[in-house]
Each structure stands twice: as C-alpha cells, then as structure tokens.
Amino acid sequence: MNHVKPDGLDSARLGQYLRHYAEGFAQTPVVHRLSGGQSNPTYRIEAGGRCYALRTKPAPAALLLPSAHQIEREYRVLEALSETDVPVPKVHHLCVDEAVIGRAFYLMDFVPGRVFVDPCLPAVEASVRAALFDDMNRVIAALHRVDWVALGLSDYGKPGAYLARQIARWSRQYRASETERIEAMDQLIDWLPRALPPEDLTTLVHGDFRLDNLVFDADRPIITAVLDWELSTLGSPLADFAYHCCVWHFPAGLYRGLSGVPHPTGIPQEAEYRRLYTARSGHNADEHWDYYIAYNFFRMAAIVQGILKRSLEGTAAAANAEAFGRGARRLAEMGWARVEQICAARG
C-alpha cells in the first residue's frame, strides 16, 4: 500500500520512526492534513487510539526564507511553558533529521476543543463573547508575566532594542520576498526605525496571538491551548499585545477584523480591553499605542508578502495563500495612514 501523501509525507515511515518516542505507533498512523495556517503545515495523527498533532517545516526546505519556520524554537518554548499558567499542548518529540519525512517536525498532543475564526463570534451569546475575550486577555497577560529566566529561556532572544531588531528583520524578509514596489511599505521601512519609542520592558512574546491560534474548552469559555509559536521570542509585550489588538483595526473583510461592522454585543471596546490588560500584566498599554499599531501593520504586511512569494514559488502551506498574500499592499497603506495620524497629532 502506498502511504505517501500528496505533499510527500510518508505515514508508514513516520510511524516506524515515532514508535520509539510516543505511544500508539506500533502500526502505520492515520494522517490528516489540517486546514488553515499559512506557514508550517500541521497534521492530525491518529495512532493507537490516541490523537496527536504533527507540525512540520514546509517542503522543500531549500526554498525557505532565512530565519523563517524555526519549529525547533516552537518545540523549545512549548516544552518550557508546560508547567506555567499559559496553556500549551504537551510535546513529545522533535526531529531535525530531514531524512525521516523530508523536513524537520515535532509531535505534540492534539488538543480537542473549539477554535473560532470570526472575531465577531456570531454563533455564541453575548455573555459568552465577553467571557471568551476576557480569557484571551487573561492568557496574554499571563504570558507577559512569565519568568523567562527561570524557564531557561535567557537565550531565547536578546533583551532590549526589540523593535529596532524586528523592524530590521522584517524589512529584510520583505525585501527578500518583494514581488512589486509598495510605496507605503518603503515609507514605513524608512520612518519606523527613526521614530522608535523608548523600550524598557522585555518579556516572552508569542508573536501571533490571535483568536484562531487558540483552542477553547468545548463547554467553557476557557483557553486550553495556545498554538503557533513560530514567531515567539523575547521582546516587547506592548508590541505583542498591540498585534493581538489589531483585530479592532482590521476591516471585517481583511484578516478577520472588527472594524467597519456593528460592534458585537459582549465584545469590549479596545480601550476597555487595554485597561484590563494593563491591570493584569502591569504593563501600560496606552503609551505610544499608535506607534505599536503602525508597526504591526508593517510587520503583518511583511509576513503576508512572504506568503505571497511562497505561493508564487509553489511552496505555500495553504491553498488560499496567494489571495491572502495580495493583502500586503493594503496593510502597508493602513500602517502608513496611522503614521500620518501620528505626525498630524504632533503638529
């Protein structure tokens, strides 16, 4: 029987390898590619009556952008957070030997529950909406309070100068994946490093903390797992939280935002949500807020430009990658519009 999947994943070979590291792999596992996600492919693995999740680098690895898709870092941070207040799946094994299935991967528990995509949460009652947003706020504040030194993550990033490094990094990534000139992106690349706010906070940051990267309990509005740690590092909690809050700024038709639609009952206003985070985390989420929002539009534009590039090269993880990536221009223009508001306010 041929066990090779269309994207090259050999389930028989995978099972033979994993039988030494996790329960249930005495026979060839059943492998299902999970939908969603624009970066690292994820699979549901059924083996011996248990469910696991397999997270891999895209293939072929030779075409990956520098510093992208570092699943080794994902595995490390998930392992470190296993005994904290931040809910994460249990990890079982990391394999960096690309000879096994053609790219590096790691195995973790598959966490059942609810994953919401639309931030308007149309299928739930107003009280449940409020509770879901409250628990998102609780968990991201808990993440930004984690003692990363005690967790052995002192070398997981560089304390201080986070924004300067990130702007330089995403500028390079953007240039490496540029497919056409976007004037607003050129302007952001020039302006953002010249207008940096002072930074005196360093915490563990997720980098992609949003609704559809969270698993909620099937019956309660409580997060049971935070997923997709590819962009995690040591950095600015306010920049991380501002990215999470971009949902209030994205138009409803662009990357699942709340802007431009009647505000759903039960979902807090952004200002209220920021106040709650400040109280829980101890980090003032009002200082330089517009800068952090502009920076995150820039960062998001660079990310989706990379997705577009991978789509055009045929290595993107999701079928809708090209359409998703075409949004880079609009994101950059929205980011530059926020900069113009900052400059206008300063006179």
Steps between C-alpha positions, in 0.01 A plus 500: 500500500625849415501714814655810343272805522468753215736740679761227546436388858562124527275381785655153518851638537373758749339227711812283497701794630253624765437159656816563702377834639121484557226251572281345233737484204531121476304524174498756221320811633209670326606845386270794420626837377333775705360799315599856582841641576721679253841387618588164655279208388316325784354150500266305725650158575283208620707224653404225745175669603675830575509827309814700447591805296804510275652836413753513216704745301376562148668300227738527332707660777750641249252768392427638846579859590781555752388473867149384400313184607720419799292222649790413731423824683130414515581167662733659751255763619210253523715274715604792722144625550355162593491576874387865482164678493522520121309200357697315231486149348731236644793436265651154450785514252694729267662356189748715308616214278345590166566149368198367694218679314688759297493784751529563873192447719377457855223299661260634763162411645197591293292724727126462432266793541362800316698723264326820395586676176265797482579752779139618491414159649155491337414150623529573873303709747614842613599376846714228346664752265593710800641198682702384198662842459562521873687169496710607201595806699580288806725262308702759309553692824613175665745440214648847548549431872687170449845486660692412184831488685370234739369303201847482350418734212763765563649433157164475321543858378693817573366723779454863394486673161227259392321736262819610327599139440153396389467790258838411351407132484163548334645756264751238386233233476281734300780588260583131458139425400414827320304444179407860416568844643266613777563867575336490843728213600807695390379793712445281806842340463650849503287661775454228763867466605534878524203538737561218747337541842716434807503133601562377851292183508600149394269202529430179317278590202291274278517702180168376356255504790161509333161331533554222246829395661318413820312186600211550743340237720202333331259608774660799674645831376848402620812466287646150510787550253690784334634387161740625230809615692719539192547876553553487877808661652607737775365843420259782566175395668331817374588425139373145550178618661448764229518230234233308692289819506529557124172309477330829594680676212478248217191543280258209529589383150876517558658239725189458712472838664231683696531839331217618278229273642247561779682428824391156623330506838721361773832575332681780686623815333873506442561770765324288762693193392827691533411616851430140603832384359686781677343399832585133452847530353632813666605638158352834391323430170427867426852637449599533133201286404462644149864425422457137604192470279683652201795268561271199502339597170852516355595165654181335377560637150849347500363166618228476237744613231708196592190284466438645154858425398471139618171467314654619175787253553258218579611442860216667696324289765143617430292487183390864539854627552517716188174683574610541862839633398357756260388696806853624571442826315183584687657419836799722425273784393298469822822506700622812324162667553547443874845661480349802329254529790789485748686773314189715472435471874854611573453805279 
